[in-house]
């Protein structure tokens, strides 16, 4: 084999290797690769979030805590928006539950910093309230995409907070079934839906639904009727397949609560 022939063969081999590495040649191989979607639900469209706070009160201090909070809550609402403040009647004793609205995490950080520097808040409320509590818990939640925060039709009712621990997988797996189960109750008036929320911080795959009823008796009657509605039963049965556990609380709004 001559030197010329060897060089020609080597040049041909290099061109073949270059063709294999070119984008045009690589495209079919890339297209053959499966696409991986990391998101398990729709992206959060709005920055507004709602902080759920639950305080457990010493049994002997429950009345005193509620009295102090009624008198001094204005010191707290001067800094950010309170959506509602409730005392738990069923599903847990000596508890209060409240919801605060924030437009961004930076706003919440600013609010917490301002409270730490507010002498009235510290001396008149927090220094007195903290010894009355046994624990505090908070969760950061967003409204689910198909829900919006609504006011109750009238004042003077009761609220039910139902919390669902869904199986891992996210809304892409259980979102439609969950929505169908909730709207099956809301549409025929088995309850007045105030809002449906999903956790961002706290226990993951956790969804909360806040309902309003005229009274605890009206809630019991509506629940009984819902259990005889074939459409509701079917929707709930489909959703339960994605459910690990659930809990609920029946709550009465405090006198100062924006939602009454």
C-alpha positions in Angstrom: 0.0 0.0 0.0 1.4 3.4 -1.0 1.7 6.3 1.3 -0.9 8.2 -0.8 -3.4 5.3 -0.4 -2.9 5.2 3.4 -3.5 9.0 3.6 -6.6 8.7 1.5 -8.0 5.9 3.7 -7.2 7.9 6.9 -9.0 11.0 5.5 -12.1 8.9 4.7 -12.2 7.5 8.2 -11.9 11.0 9.8 -14.8 12.3 7.6 -16.9 9.3 8.7 -16.2 10.0 12.4 -16.9 13.7 12.0 -20.2 12.9 10.4 -21.2 10.7 13.3 -20.4 13.6 15.8 -22.2 16.3 13.8 -25.5 17.8 15.1 -27.4 16.5 12.1 -26.2 12.9 12.8 -26.8 13.3 16.5 -30.3 14.6 16.2 -32.0 11.3 15.5 -30.3 9.7 18.5 -31.3 12.6 20.7 -34.9 12.4 19.5 -35.0 8.8 20.3 -34.2 9.5 24.0 -37.4 9.7 26.3 -38.3 13.1 27.5 -38.4 13.5 31.3 -40.9 15.9 32.9 -39.8 16.8 36.4 -42.9 19.0 37.2 -45.8 17.1 38.9 -48.3 19.9 38.4 -48.8 23.4 36.9 -46.3 26.0 37.8 -47.3 28.5 40.5 -48.7 31.5 38.6 -49.0 34.0 41.4 -46.6 34.9 44.2 -49.3 35.4 46.8 -49.3 32.8 49.5 -51.1 32.1 52.7 -49.5 31.1 56.0 -51.5 28.7 58.1 -50.6 29.0 61.8 -51.9 26.7 64.6 -51.3 27.5 68.2 -51.8 25.0 71.0 -52.8 26.7 74.2 -52.3 25.6 77.8 -55.8 24.4 78.9 -55.8 26.7 81.9 -54.9 29.7 79.8 -57.3 29.2 76.8 -59.8 31.9 77.9 -57.0 34.3 78.9 -55.2 33.9 75.6 -58.3 34.6 73.6 -59.1 37.7 75.7 -55.6 39.0 75.3 -55.6 38.4 71.5 -59.0 40.0 71.1 -57.7 43.2 72.8 -54.3 43.3 71.1 -54.7 41.8 67.7 -54.6 45.3 66.1 -50.9 45.4 67.0 -50.3 42.5 64.6 -52.7 43.4 61.9 -51.0 46.8 61.6 -48.2 44.9 59.9 -49.9 42.4 57.5 -53.3 41.1 56.3 -55.2 38.7 58.5 -57.6 36.5 56.5 -59.2 34.7 59.4 -58.7 33.7 63.1 -60.7 30.8 64.6 -61.0 28.8 67.8 -61.1 25.1 67.3 -64.3 23.5 68.8 -64.1 19.9 67.4 -61.1 18.0 66.2 -58.8 19.4 68.8 -59.1 21.4 72.1 -57.4 24.5 73.2 -56.2 25.4 69.7 -56.5 28.5 67.5 -56.0 28.5 63.8 -55.3 31.6 61.7 -54.4 32.5 58.1 -52.2 35.4 57.0 -51.7 36.6 53.4 -48.4 37.7 51.9 -47.6 38.9 48.5 -44.0 37.6 48.6 -41.5 35.9 50.8 -39.6 39.2 51.1 -42.7 40.9 52.4 -43.1 38.3 55.1 -39.4 38.7 56.0 -39.9 42.4 56.3 -43.1 41.9 58.5 -41.2 39.5 60.9 -38.3 42.0 61.2 -40.7 44.9 61.9 -42.5 42.9 64.6 -39.2 42.1 66.3 -38.6 45.8 66.5 -42.2 46.8 67.6 -42.1 47.6 71.3 -45.9 47.6 71.7 -46.2 44.2 70.1 -43.4 42.8 72.3 -44.4 44.3 75.6 -48.2 44.3 75.3 -48.8 41.0 73.5 -46.1 38.5 72.6 -44.3 38.6 76.0 -47.6 37.8 77.7 -49.0 35.3 75.0 -46.0 33.1 74.6 -46.1 31.6 78.2 -49.7 30.6 77.5 -48.8 28.4 74.5 -47.5 24.8 74.5 -46.5 24.8 70.8 -46.8 26.6 67.5 -47.0 25.2 63.9 -47.0 26.9 60.5 -47.5 25.9 56.9 -47.0 27.9 53.7 -49.8 27.3 51.2 -51.0 28.4 47.8 -54.5 28.4 46.5 -54.8 25.5 44.0 -55.1 26.7 40.4 -58.8 26.1 40.2 -59.8 27.7 43.5 -60.0 31.3 44.6 -60.5 32.7 48.1 -64.2 33.5 48.7 -66.1 35.2 51.5 -68.8 33.2 53.2 -72.4 34.1 52.2 -73.2 35.6 55.6 -71.7 36.1 59.1 -72.4 33.9 62.1 -71.6 30.4 60.8 -69.0 27.8 61.4 -65.9 26.7 59.4 -64.6 23.3 58.7 -60.9 22.8 57.8 -60.3 19.4 56.1 -56.7 18.5 55.6 -55.8 15.6 53.2 -52.5 13.8 53.0 -52.2 12.7 49.4 -49.9 10.0 48.2 -46.6 11.1 46.6 -46.8 12.1 43.0 -48.2 15.5 43.1 -51.3 17.1 41.3 -50.3 15.5 38.0 -51.3 12.2 39.6 -54.2 13.1 41.8 -55.2 16.7 41.0 -58.1 16.0 38.7 -59.7 13.4 41.0 -59.3 15.7 44.0 -60.8 18.6 42.2 -63.8 16.5 41.1 -64.4 15.3 44.7 -64.3 18.8 46.1 -66.5 20.4 43.4 -69.0 17.6 43.7 -69.7 18.8 47.2 -69.5 22.5 46.4 -71.7 22.7 43.3 -74.9 21.3 44.8 -74.5 23.2 48.0 -73.4 20.5 50.4 -71.0 23.1 51.7 -69.8 26.6 50.8 -66.2 26.4 49.6 -64.0 29.2 51.0 -60.8 28.0 49.4 -58.6 25.0 48.6 -54.9 25.2 49.3 -51.8 23.1 48.7 -48.7 23.1 50.8 -45.4 24.6 49.8 -43.7 24.3 53.2 -44.8 21.8 55.9 -45.9 18.3 55.1 -45.6 17.8 51.3 -48.5 16.4 49.2 -50.9 18.0 51.7 -54.0 19.8 50.6 -56.4 21.8 52.8 -60.0 22.7 52.1 -61.8 25.4 54.1 -65.6 25.2 54.1 -68.4 27.4 55.6 -71.7 26.2 57.1 -74.6 28.0 58.7 -74.2 25.8 61.8 -72.8 22.5 63.0 -76.2 21.0 62.6 -76.5 22.3 59.0 -73.1 20.8 58.3 -74.2 17.4 59.7 -77.4 17.5 57.5 -75.5 18.5 54.4 -73.0 15.7 54.9 -75.8 13.1 55.3 -77.4 14.2 52.1 -74.0 14.1 50.2 -73.6 10.5 51.3 -76.8 9.6 49.3 -75.7 11.5 46.2 -74.3 8.9 43.7 -72.3 11.5 41.8 -70.6 12.7 45.0 -69.9 9.1 46.2 -68.3 8.2 42.8 -66.1 11.3 42.8 -65.0 10.7 46.4 -64.3 7.0 45.7 -62.0 8.0 42.8 -60.1 10.5 44.9 -59.7 8.1 47.9 -57.4 5.9 45.8 -54.8 8.7 46.0 -55.3 9.4 49.8 -53.2 8.4 52.7 -55.0 10.1 55.5 -57.2 13.0 56.4 -58.3 15.1 59.4 -60.7 17.8 60.1 -61.5 20.6 62.5 -64.7 22.5 63.1 -64.0 26.0 64.1 -65.7 29.2 65.3 -64.4 32.6 64.1 -63.2 34.9 66.8 -64.9 38.3 67.1 -62.1 40.1 65.5 -61.7 37.7 62.5 -62.2 39.3 59.1 -64.0 36.0 58.1 -66.9 35.6 60.5 
